[in-house]
Amino acid sequence: EVGTYVDGKDVGEGVRFSIDRTRAWKLVDGKVYDELTMPQAAQIAAEIGLPVPAGVFAVSSAAMERMRHRIQGKNDDSKNFDVYLEGGVPIGMPKILQKVAAGDAPRPLVAQSKNPLISAEICEHIIQECEAVAAARGGWTTQRHAQYPTTDIPVTQLPGTIKWFREHLLPEAAFPFLAGVFRGWFPPSAMTQSLEDDDIRLSFRVVDAFVAKYNASSGQRHLLPHRDGSVFSFNVALNGAGEYEGGGTFFRQLESLSPSPQQCKDGPPGVVRSPQGHLMAHSSALMHGGHPIESGCRYLLIAFVTLDDKHKGWASDFYEHVRLNDLDGEDPPV
């Protein structure tokens, strides 16, 4: 549990985590109330001034060293990406976000790897494991996310996937990709090749990860526009776009661009469709959703990423800056 104690008693808000750190419940004066999403739980813990207890997504020290080498390297696919949407530095940006190195460093808000970062063999193995687990337990989960539920299987329930996710995908592909894509938004220290232990590029933490399934014939076909409760979100397309019609990730800001970015030419306005194995990352504060599929099934691995508490000021300002500069329009009801 994470909370505040006064004279041996629980006082105010707190969080109770499951042993595997995949579920959390809100505490008020020590009493259990509603179940929380992992991003909501992480936010309450941060407000108390405590980290989320180390969980199943924490990378090992050996993996962290591999991640350092990837971030510092110059020739790596994780640094080769297409930018769909870029944010400027408008008047009124919080001072903490104005502290970027001089120059013309891009500040992407949505980007996708130019090349597949995950092999087709691994993608297909993850899909097979998901379907096997779903068959054994009587179906996919549909109620894990209360406000915008997805048909999914948590990565923590995929024995063959979680070790690869934690020890290979995160340190060797996903985290270096985030470090490269959002480099222009980070403080000046992130513009250097050196990496100190407190560097923001080493502070990524996954709070939730799952495989989502969209099925045109039965089940979930789309996901309504929403904002995620993390700092960054990323997904990996597990099957090829030729295996389904429609689909893709919709971004409200992209829809307004005229003409649409070149990368969106194969889909409706504002929709990005990813080839198998490609990784796409975006600011969690952007309004986005799952565009309806018309036939077939679409599988994707999704993760929500926050930062260490020492960077929570930057993270909060970044989220609010992106949210407030998103296009005018009402947010969906909560």
Residue pairs with C-beta under 8 A, 6 or more apart in sequence:
1 14
1 15
1 16
1 17
1 27
2 14
2 15
2 17
2 44
2 45
2 48
2 50
2 52
2 53
3 10
3 11
3 12
3 13
3 14
3 15
3 27
3 30
3 48
4 10
4 11
4 12
4 13
4 14
4 48
5 11
9 29
9 30
10 27
10 29
10 30
11 29
12 28
12 29
13 26
13 27
13 28
13 44
13 47
13 48
14 26
14 27
14 28
14 30
14 44
14 48
15 24
15 25
15 26
15 27
15 36
15 41
15 44
15 45
16 24
16 25
16 27
16 32
17 23
17 24
17 41
17 52
17 53
17 55
18 24
20 55
20 56
20 156
21 38
21 52
21 53
21 54
21 55
21 56
21 57
22 38
22 55
22 56
22 154
22 156
22 208
23 35
23 38
24 35
24 36
24 37
24 38
24 40
24 41
25 32
25 33
25 34
25 35
25 36
26 32
26 33
26 34
26 35
26 36
26 40
26 41
26 44
27 33
35 146
36 44
37 145
37 146
37 208
37 229
38 52
38 207
38 208
38 304
39 207
39 208
39 228
39 229
39 230
39 284
39 304
39 306
40 229
41 52
41 207
42 52
42 207
42 230
42 306
43 229
45 51
45 52
46 309
46 312
49 309
50 309
51 308
51 309
52 205
52 207
56 156
56 162
56 166
57 165
57 166
57 170
57 205
57 206
57 207
57 209
58 166
58 205
59 67
59 166
59 167
59 170
59 171
60 166
60 167
63 166
63 167
63 168
63 170
63 171
63 172
64 171
64 202
66 171
66 172
67 170
67 171
67 172
67 175
67 176
67 202
68 195
68 202
70 76
70 78
70 171
70 172
70 175
70 176
71 175
71 176
71 179
71 180
71 195
71 201
71 202
72 193
72 194
72 195
73 79
76 176
77 113
77 114
77 115
77 117
77 173
78 113
78 117
78 173
78 176
78 177
78 180
79 176
79 180
80 113
80 114
80 115
81 108
81 111
81 112
81 113
81 114
81 177
81 180
81 181
82 111
82 112
82 113
82 114
82 263
83 106
83 108
83 110
83 111
84 108
84 110
84 111
84 112
84 251
84 254
84 261
84 263
84 264
84 272
85 108
85 109
85 110
85 251
85 253
85 254
85 257
85 261
85 282
85 286
86 106
86 107
86 108
86 109
87 107
87 108
87 109
87 185
87 283
87 321
87 322
87 325
88 107
89 97
89 98
89 100
89 107
90 325
93 321
94 317
94 320
94 321
96 187
96 313
96 314
96 317
97 185
97 314
97 317
97 318
97 321
99 187
99 188
100 107
100 184
100 185
100 186
100 187
100 188
100 191
101 188
101 191
105 183
105 184
105 191
106 184
107 182
107 184
107 185
108 181
108 182
108 184
109 253
109 282
109 283
109 286
109 322
110 251
110 254
110 272
110 280
110 281
110 282
110 283
110 286
111 181
111 280
111 281
111 282
112 263
112 272
112 274
112 278
112 279
112 280
112 281
113 177
113 278
113 279
113 280
115 278
116 275
116 276
116 277
116 278
117 173
117 174
117 177
117 236
117 277
117 278
117 279
118 169
118 173
118 236
118 277
118 279
119 277
120 276
120 277
122 164
123 236
123 237
123 238
123 239
123 276
123 277
124 238
124 239
125 160
125 161
126 158
126 161
126 211
126 238
126 299
126 301
127 211
127 238
127 239
127 299
129 158
129 159
129 160
129 161
130 140
130 153
130 158
130 211
130 213
130 299
133 153
133 157
133 158
134 140
134 153
140 151
140 152
140 153
140 213
140 219
141 151
141 152
141 153
141 154
142 149
142 150
142 151
142 152
142 220
143 149
144 150
144 152
144 154
144 210
147 226
147 334
148 223
148 224
148 226
150 210
150 212
150 220
150 223
150 290
150 302
151 212
151 213
151 214
151 215
151 219
151 220
152 210
152 211
152 212
152 213
152 302
153 210
153 211
153 213
154 208
154 209
154 210
155 161
155 162
155 165
155 209
155 210
155 211
155 301
155 303
156 162
156 209
158 211
161 211
165 209
165 301
169 236
170 204
170 206
173 279
174 234
174 279
174 281
174 303
175 201
175 204
177 234
177 279
177 281
178 204
178 232
178 234
178 281
178 305
179 190
179 201
179 204
181 281
182 232
182 281
183 190
183 191
183 201
185 318
186 200
186 201
186 314
187 200
187 314
189 196
189 199
189 200
190 199
190 200
190 201
195 201
195 202
198 310
200 307
200 311
200 314
203 307
203 308
203 310
203 311
204 232
204 305
204 306
204 307
205 305
205 306
205 307
205 308
206 303
206 304
206 305
207 230
207 304
207 305
207 306
208 230
208 303
208 304
209 301
209 302
209 303
209 304
210 301
210 302
211 238
211 299
211 300
211 301
211 302
212 290
212 299
212 300
212 302
213 219
213 220
213 297
213 298
213 299
214 220
214 221
214 222
214 223
214 244
214 247
214 290
214 293
214 297
214 298
214 299
215 221
215 293
215 297
216 244
216 245
216 246
216 293
216 294
216 295
216 296
216 297
217 295
221 292
221 293
222 289
222 290
222 291
222 292
222 293
223 289
223 290
224 289
224 332
225 250
225 252
225 287
225 288
225 289
225 332
226 287
226 288
226 289
226 332
227 284
227 285
227 286
227 287
227 288
227 323
227 331
228 284
228 285
228 304
229 284
229 304
230 284
230 304
230 305
230 306
231 283
231 284
231 305
231 306
231 307
231 315
231 318
231 319
232 281
232 282
232 283
232 284
232 304
232 305
233 281
233 282
233 283
233 284
233 302
233 303
233 304
233 305
234 279
234 280
234 281
234 282
234 302
234 303
234 305
235 249
235 274
235 279
235 280
235 300
235 301
235 302
235 303
236 274
236 277
236 278
236 279
236 280
236 300
236 301
237 274
237 275
237 276
237 277
237 278
237 280
237 298
237 299
237 300
238 276
238 299
238 300
238 301
239 276
239 297
239 298
239 299
240 275
240 276
241 247
241 248
241 266
241 273
241 274
241 275
241 276
243 296
243 297
243 298
244 293
244 294
244 295
244 296
244 297
244 298
245 293
245 294
245 295
245 296
246 291
246 292
246 293
246 294
246 295
247 273
247 290
247 291
247 292
247 293
247 294
247 298
248 267
248 271
248 272
248 273
248 274
248 291
249 271
249 272
249 274
249 280
249 282
249 288
249 289
249 290
249 291
250 268
250 270
250 271
250 288
250 289
250 290
250 291
251 270
251 271
251 272
251 282
251 286
251 287
251 288
252 270
252 286
252 287
252 288
252 326
252 327
252 329
253 270
253 286
253 287
253 326
253 327
254 260
254 261
254 264
254 269
254 270
254 271
254 272
255 269
255 270
256 270
256 327
257 270
260 269
260 270
263 272
264 270
264 271
264 272
266 273
267 273
267 291
268 291
271 291
272 280
274 280
274 300
282 288
283 318
283 319
283 322
284 304
284 305
284 319
285 318
285 319
285 320
285 322
285 323
285 326
286 322
286 326
287 326
287 327
287 329
287 331
306 315
307 314
307 315
